[in-house]
Amino acid sequence: MTTQPRITVIGAGLAGLTAAITAAESGARVTVYESHRTAGGRARTSEGPYRTNEGPHALYNGGPHWTWLAQRDLIGPLAPLPPREAARLRLHRGGTLRRTPPLAMLRLLRRRPEQAPVDSDFLTWATGEAGEAGARAAANYAAVALYHHDPGSLSAAFVHERLRRAAKLPPEAHYVRGGWSGMAERMVAHAWNLGVRIETAARVDTLPETGGPVVVATSLDAARRLLDDDTLRWDSGRTALVDLAVRTRKGDVFAVSDLDAPGWIERFTAQDPTLAPAGEQLVQGQFPLAPDQSKADGVARAERLLDLGFPGWRERTTWRRDSVATGRTGAVDRPGTTWRDRPRIDRGNGVFLAGDQVAAPGLLSEVSFNSGIEAATLALRAARVGGPGRVDLNLA
């Protein structure tokens, strides 16, 4: 008689829930420990009349993440962006809002992924392809999927892939109606139906002695402390976040991308009116901060863009929240590195790592998903279990 394997998952964010579901689908007994009172990690959506997401706001349909969620009916209702709203995207350049990007930036978008080198920084490579002005504009546009204050200093291959996916037509980005918490709740329910035990408000300070593999699906900082492993470090971003609700006014833009410096503002009620009360619009912006910049610096940049895209926004504001996200925006790869150089998933001795800053491919939340799949697969292998649930992500 084969003993049912036991796998422990620490952290119930997207990575942890993905790992738990994958392991349970292969017949393992899975227990998840989550330090917060609710599961979801950064996929939580705030309660109340203004439903803001703490983590990423869009799902991209260009990879296995989307397929895996769809196969399990976990995505839920989507909020499509009306074409009339999509036409209201504006690009800030030279102090004014424009409707079209510079031609040099369009030339870069036509470059194939394999043309962008890993070893060069994006600004140097893109300047050679399209000139410095176009290169800087493209780098700043790509910041919507990077959350980094200097995208041009990162690996050309890394930035170019994100630029192409962020600017792709038709768009890869899709929005979950009602915020990300609904998708997280569906993942939790699916895990429960598979027999996964989820213990919330259960902080773990030392690795549990369960007799089976452990998947650590926390932030890289938390994993470093838990595993007492100082090598668990990788670059991420530091970003000022501005959330506000304004009374509806005809003529407001859908989104503003700053091509002069990294920054993005979007009116999320354009695609999902349920995020704010009737007659109000929920606007959210992210403005990456350099190490010597403060939250006030990022907020000031946001307010300058709001003045252009949302005239009279100060008098119309009904709610506002400013914050800073530090090291919570996913991995960024420097020149000469790829995702394969990040902290490895297999930590040895039956411990496996999952999250958005580890050695797995993908864009934003896709890294958490891919690492959760691989961590669970390796944990099952360590427990000498085969069976369904394996997804070939070509991680070797």
C-alpha positions as CSV (number, residue, x, y, z in Angstrom):
1,M,0.0,0.0,0.0
2,T,1.4,3.4,-1.0
3,T,1.6,6.0,1.7
4,Q,-0.1,9.3,0.8
5,P,2.7,11.9,0.7
6,R,2.5,14.9,2.9
7,I,3.5,18.4,1.6
8,T,3.6,21.6,3.6
9,V,3.2,25.0,2.0
10,I,4.1,28.2,3.8
11,G,2.3,31.1,2.4
12,A,-1.2,31.3,0.7
13,G,-0.6,33.8,-2.0
14,L,-0.7,33.0,-5.7
15,A,2.5,30.9,-5.6
16,G,1.5,29.0,-2.5
17,L,-2.1,28.3,-3.6
18,T,-0.8,27.2,-7.1
19,A,1.7,24.8,-5.4
20,A,-1.0,23.5,-3.0
21,I,-3.4,22.8,-5.8
22,T,-0.8,21.2,-8.0
23,A,0.3,18.9,-5.2
24,A,-3.2,18.0,-4.1
25,E,-4.2,17.1,-7.7
26,S,-1.3,14.6,-7.7
27,G,-2.7,12.9,-4.6
28,A,-0.7,14.6,-1.8
29,R,-2.0,15.6,1.6
30,V,-1.3,19.3,1.7
31,T,-1.3,21.7,4.6
32,V,-0.9,25.5,4.0
33,Y,0.1,27.9,6.7
34,E,-0.7,31.6,6.1
35,S,0.3,34.3,8.6
36,H,-2.6,36.7,7.6
37,R,-6.2,36.1,8.6
38,T,-7.1,35.6,4.9
39,A,-5.4,33.9,2.0
40,G,-4.5,35.6,-1.2
41,G,-1.2,37.4,-0.5
42,R,-0.9,40.4,-2.7
43,A,-3.9,39.2,-4.7
44,R,-6.1,40.7,-2.0
45,T,-8.6,43.4,-2.9
46,S,-9.5,46.0,-0.2
47,E,-13.0,45.9,1.3
48,G,-15.3,48.8,1.1
49,P,-16.7,51.1,-1.6
50,Y,-13.2,51.5,-3.3
51,R,-11.9,48.1,-4.3
52,T,-8.2,48.5,-4.9
53,N,-5.8,45.7,-5.5
54,E,-2.7,45.3,-3.4
55,G,-0.9,43.4,-6.1
56,P,-1.0,43.2,-9.9
57,H,-4.1,44.4,-11.6
58,A,-4.1,42.4,-14.8
59,L,-3.7,38.8,-16.0
60,Y,-1.8,38.3,-19.2
61,N,-3.1,35.6,-21.6
62,G,0.2,34.9,-23.3
63,G,1.4,32.0,-21.2
64,P,0.6,28.8,-19.3
65,H,-0.6,30.8,-16.3
66,W,-3.8,31.8,-18.1
67,T,-4.4,28.3,-19.5
68,W,-3.9,26.7,-16.1
69,L,-6.4,29.0,-14.4
70,A,-8.9,28.7,-17.2
71,Q,-8.9,24.9,-17.3
72,R,-9.9,25.0,-13.6
73,D,-12.5,27.8,-14.0
74,L,-10.5,29.9,-11.6
75,I,-10.4,33.2,-13.5
76,G,-14.0,34.1,-13.2
77,P,-15.8,37.0,-14.9
78,L,-13.6,39.4,-16.8
79,A,-14.1,43.1,-17.2
80,P,-13.3,44.0,-20.8
81,L,-12.1,47.5,-21.7
82,P,-14.6,49.2,-24.1
83,P,-12.9,50.2,-27.4
84,R,-13.9,53.8,-26.8
85,E,-12.0,53.8,-23.5
86,A,-8.9,52.1,-25.1
87,A,-8.8,54.9,-27.5
88,R,-8.3,57.3,-24.6
89,L,-4.8,56.1,-23.7
90,R,-2.5,59.1,-23.7
91,L,1.3,59.3,-23.7
92,H,3.1,62.0,-21.8
93,R,6.1,63.4,-23.6
94,G,7.7,66.8,-23.5
95,G,5.1,68.2,-21.1
96,T,2.0,67.4,-23.2
97,L,-0.3,64.4,-23.7
98,R,-0.1,62.7,-27.1
99,R,-2.1,60.0,-28.8
100,T,0.6,58.2,-30.6
101,P,4.1,56.9,-29.6
102,P,7.3,58.1,-31.3
103,L,8.1,56.2,-34.5
104,A,11.4,55.1,-33.0
105,M,9.6,53.3,-30.2
106,L,7.4,51.5,-32.8
107,R,10.5,50.4,-34.6
108,L,11.7,48.8,-31.3
109,L,8.4,46.9,-30.9
110,R,9.0,45.3,-34.3
111,R,12.3,43.8,-33.2
112,R,12.1,40.1,-32.5
113,P,12.7,38.9,-28.9
114,E,15.9,37.1,-29.8
115,Q,17.4,40.3,-31.2
116,A,17.6,41.9,-27.7
117,P,20.8,40.7,-26.0
118,V,20.9,39.5,-22.4
119,D,24.4,41.0,-21.8
120,S,23.6,44.6,-22.8
121,D,21.5,47.1,-20.9
122,F,18.3,48.1,-22.7
123,L,19.2,51.7,-23.2
124,T,22.5,51.0,-24.9
125,W,21.0,48.3,-27.2
126,A,17.8,50.3,-28.0
127,T,19.7,53.5,-28.7
128,G,21.7,51.6,-31.4
129,E,18.4,50.4,-32.9
130,A,16.2,53.5,-32.7
131,G,18.1,56.4,-31.3
132,E,18.4,57.6,-27.7
133,A,15.0,59.5,-27.6
134,G,13.1,56.5,-28.8
135,A,15.0,54.2,-26.5
136,R,14.3,56.2,-23.4
137,A,10.6,56.5,-24.3
138,A,10.4,52.7,-24.8
139,A,12.2,52.0,-21.5
140,N,9.8,54.3,-19.6
141,Y,6.7,52.8,-21.3
142,A,7.9,49.3,-20.3
143,A,7.9,50.5,-16.6
144,V,4.2,49.6,-16.4
145,A,5.4,45.9,-16.2
146,L,8.6,46.6,-14.4
147,Y,8.0,48.9,-11.4
148,H,11.7,50.0,-11.6
149,H,13.1,53.6,-11.6
150,D,15.6,53.0,-14.3
151,P,14.3,50.4,-16.9
152,G,17.1,51.4,-19.3
153,S,19.7,50.0,-17.0
154,L,18.2,46.5,-17.0
155,S,19.0,43.6,-19.3
156,A,17.9,44.4,-22.9
157,A,16.3,41.0,-23.3
158,F,14.4,41.3,-20.0
159,V,13.0,44.8,-20.8
160,H,12.3,44.1,-24.5
161,E,10.1,41.1,-23.7
162,R,8.0,43.1,-21.2
163,L,7.8,46.1,-23.6
164,R,6.4,43.8,-26.4
165,R,3.9,42.1,-24.1
166,A,2.7,45.4,-22.5
167,A,2.2,47.0,-25.9
168,K,0.8,44.0,-27.8
169,L,-2.3,44.4,-29.9
170,P,-4.8,43.0,-29.2
171,P,-3.8,43.5,-25.6
172,E,-2.7,40.5,-23.5
173,A,-3.8,42.2,-20.3
174,H,-7.2,41.2,-18.9
175,Y,-9.0,42.4,-15.8
176,V,-10.8,40.2,-13.2
177,R,-14.2,41.8,-12.4
178,G,-14.4,42.9,-8.8
179,G,-10.7,42.7,-8.2
180,W,-8.1,40.0,-7.7
181,S,-9.6,38.8,-4.4
182,G,-12.4,36.9,-6.3
183,M,-9.8,34.9,-8.2
184,A,-7.9,34.2,-4.9
185,E,-11.1,33.0,-3.3
186,R,-11.9,30.7,-6.1
187,M,-8.4,29.2,-5.8
188,V,-8.9,28.7,-2.0
189,A,-12.3,27.0,-2.6
190,H,-10.7,24.8,-5.3
191,A,-7.9,23.8,-2.9
192,W,-10.4,23.0,-0.1
193,N,-12.4,20.8,-2.5
194,L,-9.1,18.9,-3.2
195,G,-8.7,18.3,0.5
196,V,-6.1,21.0,1.1
197,R,-6.1,22.2,4.7
198,I,-5.4,26.0,5.0
199,E,-4.5,27.4,8.4
200,T,-4.8,31.2,8.5
201,A,-3.4,33.5,11.1
202,A,-0.7,30.8,11.5
203,R,2.7,32.5,11.4
204,V,5.6,30.1,10.8
205,D,9.0,31.2,12.3
206,T,10.8,27.8,11.9
207,L,10.5,25.1,9.3
208,P,7.9,22.6,10.5
209,E,9.0,19.0,11.0
210,T,6.3,17.3,9.1
211,G,8.3,14.4,7.6
212,G,7.6,15.6,4.1
213,P,8.8,18.3,1.6
214,V,8.1,22.0,2.4
215,V,7.3,24.7,-0.2
216,V,8.2,28.2,1.1
217,A,5.9,30.5,-0.9
218,T,6.6,33.8,0.8
219,S,8.4,37.0,-0.1
220,L,12.1,36.6,-0.7
221,D,12.9,38.6,2.4
222,A,10.7,36.4,4.6
223,A,12.2,33.3,3.0
224,R,15.7,34.5,3.8
225,R,14.8,34.9,7.4
226,L,12.9,31.7,7.7
227,L,15.7,29.6,6.0
228,D,18.5,31.7,7.5
229,D,20.0,31.9,4.0
230,D,21.6,35.2,3.1
231,T,21.9,34.3,-0.5
232,L,18.2,34.7,-1.0
233,R,18.4,38.1,-2.5
234,W,17.5,39.6,-5.9
235,D,16.8,43.1,-7.2
236,S,13.2,44.4,-7.2
237,G,11.6,47.8,-7.4
238,R,10.5,50.5,-5.0
239,T,7.3,52.3,-6.2
240,A,5.1,55.1,-5.0
241,L,1.4,54.0,-5.3
242,V,-1.4,56.6,-5.6
243,D,-5.0,55.4,-5.3
244,L,-7.9,57.9,-5.5
245,A,-11.5,58.2,-6.3
246,V,-12.8,61.2,-8.2
247,R,-16.3,62.2,-9.3
248,T,-17.0,61.3,-12.9
249,R,-16.3,63.9,-15.4
250,K,-16.6,63.7,-19.2
251,G,-13.3,63.8,-20.9
252,D,-11.1,62.0,-18.4
253,V,-8.5,59.8,-20.1
254,F,-8.3,56.0,-19.6
255,A,-4.6,55.9,-18.8
256,V,-1.5,58.0,-19.1
257,S,1.9,56.5,-19.7
258,D,4.8,58.8,-18.9
259,L,7.5,58.5,-21.6
260,D,9.7,61.2,-20.0
261,A,10.1,59.2,-16.8
262,P,8.8,55.8,-15.5
263,G,5.2,56.2,-14.4
264,W,1.7,55.1,-15.2
265,I,-1.9,56.2,-14.2
266,E,-5.0,54.2,-15.1
267,R,-8.7,54.7,-14.5
268,F,-9.6,51.1,-13.6
269,T,-13.4,51.8,-13.5
270,A,-13.1,52.3,-17.3
271,Q,-13.3,48.5,-17.6
272,D,-14.9,47.6,-14.2
273,P,-17.4,50.1,-12.8
274,T,-18.0,47.9,-9.7
275,L,-14.7,49.1,-8.2
276,A,-16.2,52.4,-7.1
277,P,-19.7,53.7,-6.2
278,A,-21.8,55.0,-9.0
279,G,-20.8,58.4,-10.2
280,E,-17.2,57.9,-9.2
281,Q,-14.0,56.7,-10.9
282,L,-11.2,54.7,-9.3
283,V,-7.8,56.0,-10.5
284,Q,-4.5,54.2,-9.6
285,G,-1.0,55.1,-10.4
286,Q,2.5,53.7,-9.9
287,F,5.7,55.8,-10.0
288,P,9.0,54.0,-9.4
289,L,11.4,55.6,-7.0
290,A,15.2,55.8,-7.2
291,P,17.0,54.9,-3.9
292,D,17.4,58.6,-3.1
293,Q,13.8,59.5,-3.8
294,S,11.0,59.7,-1.3
295,K,7.3,58.9,-1.5
296,A,6.7,62.6,-1.8
297,D,8.8,62.7,-5.0
298,G,6.7,59.9,-6.6
299,V,3.4,61.5,-5.4
300,A,4.5,64.9,-6.9
301,R,5.1,63.2,-10.3
302,A,1.7,61.5,-10.1
303,E,-0.1,64.8,-9.4
304,R,1.6,66.4,-12.4
305,L,0.2,63.7,-14.6
306,L,-3.2,63.9,-12.9
307,D,-3.3,67.6,-13.7
308,L,-3.0,66.8,-17.4
309,G,-5.3,63.7,-17.7
310,F,-7.9,64.5,-15.0
311,P,-8.5,68.3,-15.0
312,G,-10.0,69.5,-11.7
313,W,-9.1,66.2,-10.0
314,R,-8.3,67.8,-6.6
315,E,-11.8,69.3,-6.3
316,R,-13.4,66.1,-7.5
317,T,-11.5,63.7,-5.1
318,T,-13.7,61.8,-2.7
319,W,-11.0,59.3,-1.4
320,R,-7.3,59.0,-1.6
321,R,-4.5,56.8,-0.4
322,D,-0.7,57.1,-1.0
323,S,1.8,54.4,-0.2
324,V,5.1,52.8,-1.1
325,A,5.7,49.2,-2.2
326,T,9.3,48.2,-1.5
327,G,10.7,44.9,-2.9
328,R,7.2,43.7,-3.6
329,T,7.1,44.2,-7.4
330,G,8.8,41.1,-8.7
331,A,12.3,40.4,-9.9
332,V,14.2,42.6,-12.3
333,D,17.2,41.2,-14.2
334,R,20.4,43.2,-14.6
335,P,22.5,42.9,-17.8
336,G,24.2,39.5,-18.0
337,T,21.5,37.7,-16.0
338,T,18.2,36.0,-16.7
339,W,15.5,34.3,-14.6
340,R,17.8,31.2,-14.4
341,D,20.3,33.2,-12.3
342,R,17.7,34.1,-9.6
343,P,17.5,32.1,-6.3
344,R,16.9,28.5,-7.3
345,I,13.6,26.7,-6.4
346,D,15.3,23.6,-5.0
347,R,17.0,24.6,-1.8
348,G,18.0,21.0,-0.8
349,N,16.9,18.8,2.1
350,G,13.3,18.7,0.8
351,V,12.8,22.5,0.9
352,F,11.5,24.3,-2.3
353,L,11.0,28.0,-3.0
354,A,8.2,29.7,-4.8
355,G,7.4,33.4,-5.4
356,D,7.9,36.3,-7.8
357,Q,11.7,36.7,-7.3
358,V,12.9,33.1,-7.9
359,A,14.2,31.1,-10.8
360,A,11.1,30.9,-13.0
361,P,10.1,32.6,-16.2
362,G,7.1,34.9,-16.8
363,L,5.8,38.4,-16.5
364,L,4.8,39.7,-13.0
365,S,2.4,37.2,-11.4
366,E,3.3,34.5,-13.9
367,V,6.6,34.1,-12.1
368,S,4.8,33.2,-8.9
369,F,2.6,30.7,-10.8
370,N,5.4,29.1,-12.7
371,S,7.5,28.7,-9.6
372,G,4.6,27.3,-7.6
373,I,4.1,24.6,-10.3
374,E,7.7,23.7,-10.3
375,A,8.1,23.8,-6.6
376,A,5.2,21.4,-6.2
377,T,6.4,19.1,-8.9
378,L,9.9,18.9,-7.3
379,A,8.3,18.3,-3.9
380,L,6.2,15.5,-5.3
381,R,9.3,14.0,-6.8
382,A,11.1,14.3,-3.5
383,A,8.2,12.4,-1.9
384,R,8.5,9.8,-4.6
385,V,5.1,10.5,-6.0
386,G,4.1,10.7,-9.7
387,G,0.7,11.2,-11.3
388,P,-1.3,14.0,-13.0
389,G,-0.7,17.6,-12.3
390,R,2.6,18.1,-14.0
391,V,2.9,21.1,-16.3
392,D,5.9,21.2,-18.7
393,L,7.2,24.7,-18.3
394,N,10.6,24.0,-19.9
395,L,12.4,25.2,-16.7
396,A,15.5,23.1,-17.3
